[in-house]
Amino acid sequence: MSGNWPRTQDDLVNPTGSYTTGSSGSTTGSSTSGLSGAANAGSSSGSGGVMGQAQDMVTNVQQKASDLGGQATTKADAGMEKAAGGLETIASAIRDKSDVMGEGTAQSVAATAADKIQSGADMLRSTDTDQLMTELESLIRRKPVESMLVAAGIGFLLARGMR
């Protein structure tokens, strides 16, 4: 059994499991040096093909992710425009009601609320999605508790509205 083990660092193992001793030049099995060279050449060209395919797949995934991101941004912009229109409608309705109320504190409060709502609509129209997301993230980081309460309130209202 000890005769099968390589004796020096020049001893090589070929794929058949037999040993070739570099110092004596004798072999105990068949020579496979041509076969191993061909196998190495095939594996390197095969791995190059696999690497090319993998890179193509990564490129496709990146392109699809970019397309989806663009679609999401477009939908978010459309939603922001719709929300801005809704806010303007609310502000207009509040102004109409405040005119009927007559002079006084209630009319003043209603007019102020309508102005704030209108400025919110204007801000939505003038801000792009990325900028709005950055500002929203900053607000949530500064006021996490208040943000959670607002989110819970919006969730509650949406849940009641879906009934």
C-alpha positions in Angstrom: 0.0 0.0 0.0 2.8 2.4 0.7 4.1 1.8 -2.8 1.1 3.5 -4.3 1.7 6.8 -2.5 3.8 9.5 -4.2 7.3 9.6 -2.7 8.4 13.0 -3.9 6.8 16.3 -4.8 7.4 15.4 -8.5 5.0 12.4 -8.2 1.7 13.2 -9.9 -1.7 11.6 -9.7 -3.5 11.1 -13.0 -7.3 10.9 -13.4 -7.3 7.1 -13.4 -6.0 6.9 -9.9 -2.6 5.5 -10.9 0.6 7.4 -10.2 3.2 8.8 -12.4 6.6 9.2 -10.8 8.4 12.2 -12.3 11.9 11.0 -11.2 11.9 7.5 -12.7 9.6 8.2 -15.7 7.8 4.9 -15.2 4.0 4.6 -14.9 1.9 2.2 -13.2 -1.2 3.0 -15.3 -2.0 4.4 -18.7 -0.9 7.9 -19.7 -3.6 10.5 -19.8 -1.7 13.7 -20.3 -3.3 14.4 -23.7 -6.8 13.7 -22.1 -6.3 16.0 -19.2 -5.1 18.8 -21.5 -8.2 18.4 -23.6 -10.4 18.3 -20.5 -8.8 21.5 -19.2 -9.3 23.2 -22.5 -12.9 22.2 -22.7 -13.6 23.3 -19.1 -12.1 26.7 -19.6 -14.1 27.3 -22.8 -17.2 25.9 -21.1 -16.8 28.1 -18.1 -16.3 31.1 -20.4 -19.6 30.3 -22.0 -21.2 29.9 -18.6 -19.7 33.1 -17.4 -21.1 34.9 -20.5 -24.5 33.4 -19.9 -24.4 34.5 -16.2 -23.4 38.0 -17.2 -26.2 38.1 -19.7 -28.7 37.0 -17.1 -27.4 39.6 -14.6 -27.7 42.3 -17.3 -31.3 41.1 -18.1 -32.2 41.2 -14.4 -30.7 44.7 -13.9 -32.6 45.9 -17.0 -35.9 44.4 -15.7 -35.3 45.9 -12.3 -34.6 49.3 -13.9 -37.8 49.0 -16.0 -39.9 48.1 -12.9 -38.4 51.0 -11.0 -39.3 53.3 -13.9 -42.8 52.0 -14.0 -43.2 52.4 -10.2 -41.9 55.9 -10.4 -44.4 56.7 -13.2 -47.3 55.2 -11.2 -46.2 57.1 -8.1 -46.1 60.4 -10.0 -49.6 59.7 -11.4 -50.8 58.9 -7.8 -49.2 62.1 -6.6 -50.9 64.1 -9.3 -54.2 62.5 -8.4 -53.7 63.2 -4.7 -52.9 66.8 -5.5 -56.1 67.1 -7.5 -58.0 65.6 -4.6 -56.4 68.0 -2.1 -57.3 71.0 -4.4 -60.9 69.7 -4.5 -61.0 69.6 -0.7 -59.5 73.0 -0.4 -62.0 74.4 -2.8 -64.9 72.8 -0.9 -63.6 74.2 2.4 -63.4 77.7 1.0 -66.9 77.4 -0.4 -68.2 76.4 3.1 -66.2 79.1 4.8 -67.8 81.7 2.6 -71.2 80.6 3.8 -70.1 80.7 7.5 -69.8 84.4 7.6 -67.1 86.5 9.3 -65.6 85.0 12.4 -63.2 82.5 13.9 -64.7 79.5 12.1 -64.3 81.2 8.8 -60.7 82.2 9.6 -59.8 78.6 10.7 -61.5 77.1 7.6 -59.6 79.6 5.3 -56.3 78.7 6.9 -57.0 75.0 6.6 -57.9 75.5 2.9 -54.7 77.4 2.3 -52.6 74.7 4.0 -54.3 72.0 2.0 -53.7 74.0 -1.2 -50.1 74.4 -0.4 -49.8 70.7 0.2 -51.3 70.1 -3.3 -48.8 72.6 -4.8 -46.0 70.9 -3.0 -47.0 67.5 -4.4 -47.1 68.9 -7.9 -43.7 70.6 -7.7 -41.9 67.7 -6.1 -40.6 64.6 -7.9 -40.9 61.1 -6.5 -37.3 60.7 -5.4 -37.2 64.0 -3.7 -40.5 63.3 -1.9 -39.2 59.9 -0.8 -36.0 61.5 0.6 -38.1 64.1 2.5 -40.5 61.5 3.8 -37.6 59.3 5.0 -36.0 62.3 6.7 -39.3 63.1 8.5 -39.8 59.5 9.6 -36.3 59.5 11.1 -36.8 62.7 12.9 -40.3 61.8 14.3 -40.7 58.0 14.4 -43.5 57.8 16.9 -45.6 60.4 15.2 -45.0 58.7 11.9 -46.2 55.4 13.3 -49.3 57.0 14.7 -50.1 58.6 11.3 -49.5 55.3 9.5 -51.7 53.5 12.0 -54.5 56.2 11.5 -54.2 55.9 7.7 -54.4 52.1 7.9 -57.4 52.3 10.2 -59.2 54.7 7.8 -58.3 52.6 4.7 -59.6 49.4 6.5 -62.9 51.1 7.4 -63.3 52.4 3.9 -62.8 48.9 2.3 -65.8 47.5 4.2 
